[in-house]
């Protein structure tokens, strides 16, 4: 598992990559301080995928015969796929 410092550094780098002209070292330090104040000492879970968006995409792409292909594309088990079809 990544440490909090790894997460903070990754977040700061991601924001810097979006636009260095507006993202200064001072802004990075403020962001880090705010994250530490907000989440310091806590375990934070970040969901890997947006489940609603994934379900919508699977249902949109399903043609009645392409279950295996969709399971592979979206990283789903057979059971997960059928739960999506049932509305779960």
Beta strands, then each sheet from edge to edge (+ up, - down):
end
